[in-house]
Amino acid sequence: MQHRLTAGPLLDERGRLAEAGWSTSEVRRYDRAAVAAPRFRIKEWDYYCVLTQDVGLALTVADNGYMGLLGVSWLDLGARAEVTENVMLPFPMGSMALPASADAGDVLASHKGLRISFRHTEGGRLLAIDHPGFDGGRGLSGELLLSQPTMDRMVVATPFRKAPKAFYYNQKITCLPASGEVVVGGHSFAFDPGSAFGVFDWGRGVWTYNNTWYWGSASGLVGGKPFGFNIGHGFGDTSAATENMVFVDGRAHKLDQVTFHLPAGTFDGAPWTFTSNDRRFEMTFEPILDRAASTDLLVLRSIQHQVFGRFSGHVVLDDGSTIEIANLLGFAEEVRNRW
């Protein structure tokens, strides 16, 4: 039985995780000042990925203590091509002022002409990007409104074994209908809320040095209703709760363990499969595009494979009913970090 979080501060008086578990809302309050670890070990990020059936935009603002990151990715799914540009910022250690809540506080970041903002607005979130130098001067700019009706989300508070000062507080909100426009190289791309959906990944915590994680997410319409899921494993002590959830029409259905089965020797050349110990989540995944990135700064190292593609299979909801899934657009990733 996985433990459901109660309300209160995220950390106790010693700066350690007060309670491990899961929730469908932000019931635990994060306070950076209460963290027991040094400032250079604290990791905070906001990440959005918004997909249409043809293109996608991913934006990252991260303060990882001794390294900050502003990330922009443009995905052309039809051409199976992508461009990712990252700006590294040395030793921000909290100066990027990322908010303590996923539900309040705006994110404003800029560096040498690149400007990214995530703002709360009535009924949703407004993402804005202006990057004149993107892709050798082609340029990328635009605004996307992600509507957020009343809906459940994935929330998990995870400790790390043998590292009492380490913890991970994560929220992921799927099925955010997107409207707006992105201009790349003078060409305009429209995002229609009937077919374009975003996911928001909000992370705060103190991680151990060497980690490999697996994450998968998809959002869309199934049977005319909003449908999405969040799956993952590989980080911390998940004995109290996993991050695996299915969302149907705004309501969460909690899953237990989900295992990623990657094809040997490739990330985007063969299907992936996903199985669950409770047999409630069984999927295949046909890759379209591998957004691969590698950073090797000796002490700091990150090898990322975020693969975009289509999920097919079935899920079993809390009431025992089954939903069949066919060609639902999303992504699955493997990330190996030493940080």
C-alpha positions in Angstrom: 0.0 0.0 0.0 1.5 3.3 -1.1 1.3 6.2 1.4 -0.7 9.3 0.7 0.8 12.5 1.9 -0.8 14.7 4.5 -0.7 18.5 4.7 2.2 20.4 6.3 5.7 21.6 5.7 7.8 19.4 3.3 10.9 19.4 5.6 11.1 18.9 9.4 13.1 21.1 11.8 16.3 19.3 10.8 15.8 20.1 7.2 14.9 16.5 6.3 11.9 15.1 4.5 9.0 15.1 7.0 6.9 12.6 5.1 7.4 10.4 2.0 4.5 9.6 -0.2 2.2 10.8 -3.0 -0.7 13.1 -3.6 -2.8 14.6 -6.3 -2.3 18.2 -5.1 0.4 20.3 -3.5 -0.3 19.4 0.1 3.3 19.8 1.4 5.0 23.3 1.5 8.5 23.6 0.1 10.8 26.1 1.8 14.3 26.5 0.4 15.5 28.1 3.6 14.6 24.9 5.5 16.9 22.7 3.4 19.8 21.2 5.5 22.2 20.7 2.6 24.6 23.4 1.3 23.2 25.8 -1.3 25.3 24.3 -4.1 23.6 21.0 -3.6 20.0 22.3 -4.0 18.3 21.6 -7.3 15.2 23.4 -8.6 13.7 23.4 -12.0 10.6 24.2 -14.1 10.2 22.4 -17.3 7.4 22.5 -19.9 6.9 20.4 -23.0 4.1 21.2 -25.4 3.3 18.9 -28.4 1.1 19.1 -31.4 0.8 16.2 -33.8 3.6 17.7 -35.9 5.8 19.9 -33.8 6.8 20.6 -30.2 8.4 23.1 -27.9 10.3 22.3 -24.7 11.5 25.0 -22.3 13.7 24.6 -19.1 14.7 27.0 -16.4 16.8 25.3 -13.8 18.9 26.4 -10.8 21.0 23.3 -9.9 23.2 25.0 -7.3 26.6 25.1 -9.0 25.1 25.2 -12.5 22.0 27.0 -13.9 20.4 26.1 -17.2 18.2 27.8 -19.7 17.1 25.3 -22.3 15.1 25.6 -25.5 14.2 22.7 -27.8 12.2 22.8 -31.1 10.9 19.5 -32.4 9.8 18.8 -35.9 8.2 15.4 -35.6 7.3 15.1 -39.2 10.9 15.6 -40.3 12.2 13.6 -37.3 14.5 16.5 -36.5 15.1 18.7 -33.5 17.3 21.6 -32.3 18.2 22.0 -28.7 20.2 24.9 -27.3 21.2 25.2 -23.7 22.8 28.1 -21.8 24.8 27.2 -18.8 25.0 29.7 -15.9 27.7 29.2 -13.2 26.9 29.0 -9.5 23.4 30.6 -9.4 22.8 28.9 -5.9 19.3 30.3 -5.5 19.7 33.6 -7.4 17.4 32.6 -10.2 14.5 32.9 -7.6 12.4 29.9 -8.7 9.1 29.9 -6.8 8.5 27.7 -3.8 5.1 26.6 -5.2 4.0 25.2 -8.5 0.8 27.2 -8.1 2.1 30.6 -7.4 5.1 32.8 -8.4 6.4 33.5 -11.9 9.7 32.5 -13.5 11.6 35.1 -15.4 15.0 34.3 -16.9 17.3 36.0 -19.5 20.8 35.8 -20.8 22.4 37.6 -23.7 19.2 38.1 -25.7 17.5 34.8 -24.7 14.4 35.5 -22.7 12.1 32.9 -21.1 9.1 33.5 -18.8 6.5 31.3 -17.2 3.7 33.3 -15.7 0.5 32.4 -13.9 -2.7 33.9 -15.5 -6.4 33.4 -14.9 -7.2 29.8 -15.7 -3.8 28.7 -16.7 -0.1 29.4 -17.4 1.5 31.7 -20.0 4.8 30.6 -21.5 6.8 33.1 -23.5 10.1 32.6 -25.4 12.2 35.0 -27.4 15.5 33.6 -28.7 16.7 35.7 -31.7 20.0 33.7 -32.0 18.3 30.2 -32.0 19.6 27.7 -34.5 22.3 29.9 -36.0 20.2 33.0 -36.2 17.0 31.5 -37.5 15.3 32.7 -34.4 12.5 31.3 -32.2 9.8 33.3 -30.4 6.2 32.9 -29.3 3.6 32.7 -26.6 1.6 29.7 -25.5 -1.3 29.7 -23.1 -1.7 26.4 -21.2 -5.2 26.1 -19.8 -5.5 24.4 -16.4 -9.0 23.5 -15.4 -9.6 21.9 -12.0 -7.7 18.7 -12.2 -5.5 16.2 -10.3 -1.8 16.1 -10.7 1.1 13.8 -9.8 2.9 14.8 -6.6 5.6 12.7 -4.9 8.0 13.3 -2.0 10.9 10.9 -2.2 13.8 10.3 0.2 17.2 8.8 -0.7 18.6 5.8 1.2 21.7 6.5 3.3 21.4 10.2 2.4 19.2 11.8 5.1 19.6 15.4 3.8 18.6 14.4 0.2 15.0 14.4 -1.0 13.0 15.0 -4.2 9.7 16.9 -4.3 8.2 16.6 -7.7 4.9 17.7 -9.4 3.9 16.8 -12.9 0.7 18.2 -14.5 -0.4 16.6 -17.7 -3.2 17.3 -20.2 -2.8 21.1 -20.3 -4.5 22.3 -23.5 -2.3 24.7 -25.4 -3.2 27.7 -27.6 -1.0 30.2 -29.3 1.8 30.5 -31.8 5.5 29.9 -32.2 7.6 31.4 -34.9 10.7 29.6 -36.0 12.9 31.0 -38.8 10.1 33.2 -40.0 7.6 30.3 -40.2 4.5 30.4 -37.9 3.2 27.3 -36.1 -0.2 27.4 -34.5 -1.1 25.4 -31.4 -4.7 24.5 -31.2 -6.1 23.4 -27.7 -8.1 20.6 -29.4 -4.9 18.8 -30.4 -2.0 20.5 -28.6 -1.2 19.5 -25.0 1.5 20.4 -22.5 3.1 18.8 -19.5 4.6 20.7 -16.6 7.5 19.2 -14.6 8.2 21.1 -11.3 11.1 19.7 -9.3 12.7 20.8 -6.0 15.2 18.9 -3.9 18.7 17.7 -3.0 19.9 14.7 -5.1 22.7 12.3 -4.5 25.6 12.5 -7.0 25.1 9.6 -9.3 21.6 8.8 -10.6 19.8 7.3 -13.6 16.1 8.0 -14.0 13.4 7.0 -16.4 10.4 9.2 -17.1 7.5 8.9 -19.5 4.5 11.1 -20.2 1.7 11.5 -22.7 -1.4 13.7 -23.0 -4.3 13.8 -25.5 -7.9 13.0 -26.0 -9.2 9.4 -25.7 -12.9 8.9 -26.4 -13.3 12.6 -26.4 -12.0 13.1 -22.9 -8.6 14.4 -21.7 -6.4 11.4 -21.0 -2.7 11.3 -19.9 -0.3 9.5 -17.7 3.0 9.9 -15.8 5.3 7.0 -15.3 8.9 6.8 -13.9 11.4 5.1 -11.7 15.1 5.0 -11.0 15.6 7.7 -8.4 15.5 7.6 -4.6 13.6 5.3 -2.3 10.2 4.8 -3.8 9.0 2.2 -1.2 6.5 4.8 0.2 5.2 5.9 -3.3 5.9 5.8 -7.0 5.1 8.6 -9.5 3.0 6.4 -11.7 -0.5 7.8 -12.4 -3.1 7.8 -15.1 -5.4 10.8 -15.6 -8.8 10.6 -17.1 -11.0 13.7 -17.5 -9.0 15.4 -14.7 -9.1 12.5 -12.2 -6.0 10.5 -11.1 -5.8 6.8 -11.0 -2.8 5.6 -8.9 -0.6 2.8 -10.2 2.1 0.8 -8.4 5.4 -0.1 -10.2 5.9 0.4 -13.9 9.0 -1.0 -15.6 10.6 0.4 -18.7 11.9 -2.2 -21.2 14.4 -0.5 -23.6 15.6 -2.1 -26.8 19.2 -3.2 -26.7 21.7 -0.8 -28.3 19.3 1.8 -29.5 16.8 4.4 -28.3 14.8 5.3 -31.4 15.3 2.3 -33.7 13.0 -0.2 -32.1 9.8 -0.2 -30.0 10.0 0.1 -26.2 7.6 -1.8 -23.9 6.2 -0.9 -20.5 4.8 -3.3 -17.9 3.4 -2.9 -14.4 3.5 -5.3 -11.5 -0.3 -4.9 -11.0 -1.0 -5.4 -14.8 -2.8 -2.1 -15.0 -0.4 -0.4 -17.4 0.8 -2.3 -20.5 2.1 -0.3 -23.4 4.3 -0.4 -26.5 6.0 2.8 -27.6 7.0 3.5 -31.3 9.8 6.0 -31.3 9.8 9.0 -33.8 12.7 11.2 -32.6 15.5 10.9 -30.0 16.3 14.3 -28.5 19.8 13.2 -27.4 22.1 15.5 -25.4 25.4 14.9 -23.7 27.3 17.2 -21.3 30.7 16.1 -19.9 32.5 18.5 -17.6 34.5 15.8 -15.8 32.9 16.2 -12.3 29.5 17.1 -13.9 28.1 14.7 -16.5 24.7 14.3 -18.1 23.7 11.9 -20.8 20.1 12.3 -21.9 17.8 10.5 -24.4 14.3 11.9 -24.4 12.5 9.9 -27.1 9.3 11.2 -28.6 6.8 8.7 -30.1 3.4 7.1 -29.8 2.0 4.8 -27.1 -0.4 2.0 -27.7 -1.8 -0.5 -25.2 -4.3 -0.4 -22.3 -4.7 0.9 -18.8 -6.9 -0.3 -16.0 -8.6 2.4 -13.9 -9.3 2.3 -10.1 -12.8 1.0 -10.8 -11.5 -1.9 -12.8 -12.6 -0.6 -16.2 -10.1 -0.7 -19.1 -9.2 2.0 -21.6 -7.6 1.0 -24.8 -4.9 3.4 -26.2 -3.8 3.8 -29.8 -1.0 6.0 -31.1 -1.1 8.5 -28.2 1.7 11.1 -28.6 4.2 11.4 -25.8 7.8 10.7 -24.8 9.9 8.4 -22.7 13.4 9.1 -21.5 16.6 7.7 -19.9 18.8 10.3 -18.2 22.1 9.5 -16.5 23.5 12.2 -14.3 26.5 12.8 -12.2 25.7 16.1 -10.5 
